[in-house]
Amino acid sequence: MPTTVTELTTETIDGVLETVLEERARSLDLRGVRFADPYALLLLDLLVLGAKERRSGLRIDWPEAPVVRRWMRAMGFFAEIGEAAPPSARDARSALQPITAITDEERIGRVVDGFHHRLEERYPLTESARRTLTAIMIELFQNIPHHSNATGNVADPHGIAAMQDYEDSIFLAIADKGVGLRGSLGLREGYEGITDSQALNSILHDGLSRFADAGRGGELQRIVGVVRSWDGAFALRSGTALLYFNELGGDVYDVPDFPGVQLAIRIPLRLFEAETVDAQGAFRFNDDHAG
């Protein structure tokens, strides 16, 4: 793909990764970007940090559109990657939830509370919506300290999350640069040497975890079921495999190799307007909350 892009979204960010990681581009022209979503922003964040760690000298021309610059600054993107924000007009609209570090398990409750506080400032959450979203966020955030450094060889898995609202939906994105699904599940006896696609399918279709104990695993499988029942959109990316679906359908796709796990959930706003979440069966944890 060309190094000039006009959107940074769930559907386009892998083209950016291909340009930098496979085509070895030393520069990336984002000046024409007119829209970006949180999932793409988190992947761009990890891409930039990875380039700095490798000292690869990646130069990026940042978006010129004021609305995009304001949003990226409000999301805390430039501070997160350790760069000064390009000049822009005063922020017109804050991010629903700026980029937030997901580090150890002890902080996850406070992080979830912060996400909910910001969400409730704009939307009246029903009890069922609040209960289900809390369970989903806790499980997804816990996956970072539980699994991102399963091998013990990752100095900094760099777990991060962010959230944004749109006219018709809430968009939650979570990402890390840890060992990935294959690296974690591959520690389980009998699953050594599996591919990224095989690991993704085993976790989502069979409910497996790197832990063979009864009652472990299945949480991502249940989350996928809930998002489907809501007519939402879901993306789960790890290594060279991406599962993506929306209300029109989806599939597993081959993507450029990238470390860790990146995930996005888009939830229709109508679910916040009435007691509709439990109609399709609210998400529930296993007793041990294990992923």
Backbone torsions as a table, in degrees:
resi	resn	phi	psi	omega
1	MET	NA	158.3	176.8
2	PRO	-69.7	158.6	-179.2
3	THR	-79.9	-3.8	176.3
4	THR	-98.6	126.6	-178.9
5	VAL	-127.1	156.1	-179.7
6	THR	-113.6	-14.4	177.3
7	GLU	-139.6	143.0	171.9
8	LEU	-117.1	96.8	-174.7
9	THR	-136.2	175.2	176.3
10	THR	-54.8	-35.5	-176.4
11	GLU	-82.4	-20.1	-173.6
12	THR	-113.3	-15.5	-171.3
13	ILE	-64.9	-28.1	179.8
14	ASP	-68.4	-25.9	172.5
15	GLY	-65.2	-37.3	176.6
16	VAL	-65.9	-44.3	178.8
17	LEU	-61.5	-41.1	178.8
18	GLU	-61.6	-41.9	179.7
19	THR	-59.1	-44.1	-174.9
20	VAL	-82.8	-43.7	-171.2
21	LEU	-87.8	-35.0	-176.3
22	GLU	-102.2	-36.0	179.2
23	GLU	-90.7	-4.5	175.4
24	ARG	59.4	34.8	177.0
25	ALA	-65.0	139.5	179.1
26	ARG	-96.4	-5.2	177.6
27	SER	-142.6	155.1	-178.3
28	LEU	-136.1	122.3	-177.2
29	ASP	-98.0	103.7	178.5
30	LEU	-106.5	12.9	-174.9
31	ARG	-61.4	-29.9	-177.7
32	GLY	-88.7	3.6	-178.2
33	VAL	-66.0	128.3	-179.4
34	ARG	-112.8	-9.1	179.8
35	PHE	-157.4	143.2	176.1
36	ALA	-143.9	145.2	176.4
37	ASP	-110.9	166.2	-174.4
38	PRO	-62.2	-36.5	179.7
39	TYR	-61.3	-49.6	179.4
40	ALA	-63.1	-36.8	-179.5
41	LEU	-64.9	-40.6	179.3
42	LEU	-67.3	-38.6	176.7
43	LEU	-66.0	-39.7	175.7
44	LEU	-62.4	-40.6	176.3
45	ASP	-55.5	-52.6	-178.4
46	LEU	-67.0	-33.3	177.0
47	LEU	-63.0	-46.2	-179.8
48	VAL	-64.7	-45.3	179.8
49	LEU	-63.0	-38.8	177.5
50	GLY	-63.9	-40.9	178.2
51	ALA	-63.0	-38.1	178.0
52	LYS	-66.6	-40.4	179.4
53	GLU	-64.2	-37.1	180.0
54	ARG	-83.4	-7.8	-176.2
55	ARG	54.9	43.9	-175.3
56	SER	-84.8	-7.4	175.1
57	GLY	70.6	36.0	178.9
58	LEU	-72.1	123.6	177.0
59	ARG	-104.5	133.7	-178.1
60	ILE	-124.2	129.5	170.1
61	ASP	-92.8	114.3	-171.7
62	TRP	-75.7	159.7	-179.3
63	PRO	-54.1	141.4	178.0
64	GLU	-92.3	-21.4	-178.8
65	ALA	-63.1	121.9	-177.4
66	PRO	-55.9	-39.1	-177.4
67	VAL	-64.6	-35.3	179.2
68	VAL	-73.2	-42.8	178.4
69	ARG	-61.4	-43.5	179.8
70	ARG	-60.9	-43.1	-178.3
71	TRP	-67.0	-44.0	179.2
72	MET	-61.8	-38.9	177.9
73	ARG	-68.4	-41.6	178.7
74	ALA	-65.0	-30.3	177.3
75	MET	-75.8	-5.9	-179.7
76	GLY	76.3	20.1	-174.9
77	PHE	-64.3	-49.4	-175.1
78	PHE	-67.9	-36.6	175.3
79	ALA	-65.8	-36.7	-178.3
80	GLU	-64.7	-37.5	-178.6
81	ILE	-92.6	0.7	175.1
82	GLY	77.1	33.1	178.3
83	GLU	-126.9	152.6	176.7
84	ALA	-71.8	138.2	179.3
85	ALA	-69.5	139.7	175.0
86	PRO	-61.8	152.3	179.2
87	PRO	-59.7	139.9	176.1
88	SER	-159.2	168.8	178.3
89	ALA	-67.2	166.9	179.5
90	ARG	-57.9	143.8	-178.6
91	ASP	-55.5	131.0	178.9
92	ALA	-97.6	-27.2	-177.8
93	ARG	-149.7	129.1	-178.5
94	SER	-79.3	160.7	173.1
95	ALA	-70.8	148.3	176.0
96	LEU	-62.3	-44.1	173.0
97	GLN	-147.7	110.1	179.4
98	PRO	-61.6	168.3	178.5
99	ILE	-57.4	126.5	-173.9
100	THR	-127.6	135.6	179.6
101	ALA	-73.9	135.7	172.8
102	ILE	-112.3	103.0	-172.8
103	THR	-107.2	-92.4	-177.3
104	ASP	-98.8	162.2	-174.6
105	GLU	-63.6	-28.9	-177.4
106	GLU	-63.7	-27.8	-177.3
107	ARG	-89.4	-9.2	-171.4
108	ILE	-63.1	-40.5	178.8
109	GLY	-58.2	-43.2	179.5
110	ARG	-67.1	-37.5	178.6
111	VAL	-65.0	-44.6	178.6
112	VAL	-61.5	-42.3	177.7
113	ASP	-59.2	-40.6	178.6
114	GLY	-64.8	-41.5	177.2
115	PHE	-61.4	-45.5	-178.8
116	HIS	-66.6	-37.4	179.1
117	HIS	-60.8	-45.2	179.0
118	ARG	-65.9	-38.8	180.0
119	LEU	-64.7	-42.6	-177.7
120	GLU	-72.2	-20.0	175.6
121	GLU	-64.0	-27.3	-177.3
122	ARG	-107.7	-26.3	-173.3
123	TYR	-135.5	138.9	175.3
124	PRO	-79.6	105.5	-179.7
125	LEU	-79.8	132.9	171.2
126	THR	-74.5	162.7	-179.7
127	GLU	-60.3	-43.1	-178.7
128	SER	-67.1	-39.0	177.7
129	ALA	-64.5	-43.2	-179.0
130	ARG	-63.1	-45.5	-178.3
131	ARG	-63.0	-44.6	-177.9
132	THR	-68.9	-44.4	-179.7
133	LEU	-65.2	-37.9	177.7
134	THR	-61.7	-45.3	-180.0
135	ALA	-62.1	-42.9	-179.6
136	ILE	-64.7	-46.7	-178.6
137	MET	-63.8	-43.5	179.9
138	ILE	-60.4	-46.0	-179.2
139	GLU	-61.7	-47.1	-177.4
140	LEU	-66.8	-39.2	178.5
141	PHE	-68.0	-37.2	-179.7
142	GLN	-65.1	-26.6	-179.9
143	ASN	-60.0	-27.1	-178.6
144	ILE	-69.2	-57.0	177.3
145	PRO	-67.8	-26.8	-178.4
146	HIS	-75.9	-38.3	-166.9
147	HIS	-126.0	-22.7	-170.8
148	SER	-65.5	-27.2	176.9
149	ASN	-121.5	45.4	-176.5
150	ALA	-60.8	-31.3	-179.1
151	THR	-83.0	-15.9	-177.1
152	GLY	78.5	9.7	-175.2
153	ASN	-105.6	2.9	-177.1
154	VAL	-101.7	117.0	-177.5
155	ALA	-64.6	-40.8	-178.0
156	ASP	-147.4	97.3	178.0
157	PRO	-64.6	-19.4	175.2
158	HIS	51.3	63.5	176.5
159	GLY	-76.7	131.3	179.9
160	ILE	-140.9	157.5	178.6
161	ALA	-147.4	156.0	178.2
162	ALA	-156.3	162.8	-178.3
163	MET	-146.3	143.9	178.0
164	GLN	-143.3	149.2	176.5
165	ASP	-109.2	150.0	177.5
166	TYR	-128.6	-177.2	-176.9
167	GLU	-60.2	-31.8	-173.9
168	ASP	-124.6	3.4	-172.7
169	SER	-159.9	162.6	169.8
170	ILE	-109.1	135.9	-174.3
171	PHE	-121.5	116.9	177.8
172	LEU	-110.7	131.1	179.2
173	ALA	-128.8	141.2	-179.3
174	ILE	-138.2	140.9	-177.4
175	ALA	-153.2	152.8	170.1
176	ASP	-149.6	169.8	176.6
177	LYS	-121.5	44.8	-179.2
178	GLY	-86.3	-147.3	-173.7
179	VAL	-80.5	-14.6	179.4
180	GLY	82.3	173.7	-178.8
181	LEU	-64.0	-43.2	-179.4
182	ARG	-64.3	-42.1	180.0
183	GLY	-64.4	-34.8	179.9
184	SER	-78.1	-53.7	-178.3
185	LEU	-65.2	-28.7	179.8
186	GLY	-65.3	-11.9	175.6
187	LEU	-79.0	-12.2	179.8
188	ARG	-83.6	137.4	-178.3
189	GLU	-58.4	130.2	179.5
190	GLY	95.9	-7.9	-178.3
191	TYR	-118.5	13.3	176.8
192	GLU	-66.2	138.1	176.1
193	GLY	80.1	10.9	177.5
194	ILE	-71.8	160.5	177.8
195	THR	-87.9	170.4	177.6
196	ASP	-62.2	-43.1	179.7
197	SER	-64.1	-40.3	178.8
198	GLN	-65.2	-40.1	178.4
199	ALA	-64.6	-44.5	179.7
200	LEU	-60.7	-45.9	-179.5
201	ASN	-66.1	-39.6	-179.5
202	SER	-64.9	-37.3	-178.8
203	ILE	-75.8	-43.2	-175.4
204	LEU	-84.0	-36.6	-176.6
205	HIS	-90.6	-35.6	-177.1
206	ASP	-103.9	-6.7	178.0
207	GLY	69.2	28.9	-176.5
208	LEU	-81.4	159.3	174.0
209	SER	-135.1	166.5	174.9
210	ARG	-68.5	-15.4	176.5
211	PHE	-92.5	127.7	-177.9
212	ALA	-86.2	-5.2	-177.5
213	ASP	-60.8	146.5	176.0
214	ALA	-61.9	137.8	178.9
215	GLY	90.2	-3.7	178.6
216	ARG	-96.6	144.7	177.9
217	GLY	90.1	175.7	176.1
218	GLY	93.7	-10.3	-175.0
219	GLU	-69.3	-45.0	177.7
220	LEU	-61.8	-37.9	177.6
221	GLN	-59.1	-43.7	-180.0
222	ARG	-70.1	-37.5	178.1
223	ILE	-62.3	-43.3	176.7
224	VAL	-57.5	-43.3	179.1
225	GLY	-61.9	-40.0	179.2
226	VAL	-66.9	-45.4	-179.5
227	VAL	-62.5	-39.7	176.3
228	ARG	-61.9	-42.2	-178.4
229	SER	-66.3	-23.8	178.0
230	TRP	-87.4	-0.4	-172.7
231	ASP	58.9	37.6	178.7
232	GLY	-93.0	-172.2	176.9
233	ALA	-120.0	148.9	-174.3
234	PHE	-145.1	135.9	173.8
235	ALA	-133.8	132.7	174.7
236	LEU	-134.4	118.4	-174.4
237	ARG	-123.0	134.6	175.4
238	SER	-154.0	123.9	179.6
239	GLY	65.3	-112.8	-179.1
240	THR	-110.7	13.9	-176.6
241	ALA	-122.5	138.5	177.3
242	LEU	-134.7	123.3	167.6
243	LEU	-97.0	125.9	176.3
244	TYR	-137.7	132.7	171.7
245	PHE	-147.6	154.8	170.7
246	ASN	-136.5	-165.6	-176.5
247	GLU	-63.8	-14.7	-179.4
248	LEU	-94.8	-7.5	-178.6
249	GLY	122.5	-172.2	-179.3
250	GLY	175.5	-172.7	-175.8
251	ASP	-167.1	-178.8	172.1
252	VAL	-99.2	131.3	-174.0
253	TYR	-122.6	152.0	171.8
254	ASP	-82.4	134.3	-178.1
255	VAL	-136.8	165.0	178.0
256	PRO	-60.4	142.2	-177.6
257	ASP	-63.4	128.4	-178.8
258	PHE	-148.0	138.1	-175.0
259	PRO	-71.1	156.1	171.9
260	GLY	84.8	-161.8	179.8
261	VAL	-130.0	134.2	177.1
262	GLN	-129.9	136.9	-171.4
263	LEU	-142.0	143.8	177.1
264	ALA	-137.5	142.1	174.1
265	ILE	-132.3	127.4	173.7
266	ARG	-113.2	122.9	-174.0
267	ILE	-114.7	127.2	178.2
268	PRO	-59.9	137.7	-179.3
269	LEU	-64.8	-22.6	-179.5
270	ARG	-59.6	-23.0	-179.5
271	LEU	-70.3	-15.3	178.5
272	PHE	-92.6	-2.7	-172.7
273	GLU	-96.1	-15.4	-179.0
274	ALA	-156.2	169.5	180.0
275	GLU	-77.3	71.6	-175.0
276	THR	-108.7	-16.0	-172.5
277	VAL	-62.4	-44.7	-176.1
278	ASP	-74.2	-10.4	-179.2
279	ALA	-60.0	-32.2	179.3
280	GLN	-102.0	6.0	179.6
281	GLY	96.3	104.7	-178.0
282	ALA	-70.2	151.2	178.0
283	PHE	-68.0	138.1	177.1
284	ARG	-130.8	144.2	174.6
285	PHE	-73.5	155.4	158.2
286	ASN	-67.2	164.2	-177.0
287	ASP	-58.7	-34.0	-176.8
288	ASP	-95.0	3.8	180.0
289	HIS	57.7	23.9	-173.4
290	ALA	-87.9	140.5	175.3
291	GLY	-96.1	NA	NA
